[in-house]
């Protein structure tokens, strides 16, 4: 079973692989962007 942190990292990597910003993902999803420093202080 994957932890929430693992899933978060997989999603960030998929976004990077697709060359999409958080803004682009949110726009396509029809939502708004919120930035979260995460459990380890990383922004991404």
N, C-alpha and C positions, 0 to 999 in steps of 0.2 A: 504494500500500500504506500502511496506517495503522500508525503506531508504537504501541507498548504504551501510551505516555502518551496518545495520541489516543483509543485505545479506552477507557482508564480514564476520561477526561473525558467521553466519550459515555455511558458507563454511569452516571456520577455525575449527568449532566444528565437522563437518562431516569428515574433514581430521584427526582430533585427534581420533575420534571414529573408523576410519579405520586404525589407527596406521601407517599413512603415513606421511613422511616428505615433506616439500616443494620441496626438491630435487627429491624425488620419484614421486611426482605428475608431476613435470616439465619433468622428464625423460619419463614418460608414455605418456605425451602429445606431446613429441618431441620438447619441448621448452627449454628455459633457465630460471634459477631462478633469480629473482630480489627481493631484500629484501626492504620492505617499512615499515617505522616506523608507518605509519597510522596516523589518526587524533588525536589519544590519546597517541602517543609515545610508543605504544606497538609493539613489534616485535613478530611475530608468524605466 
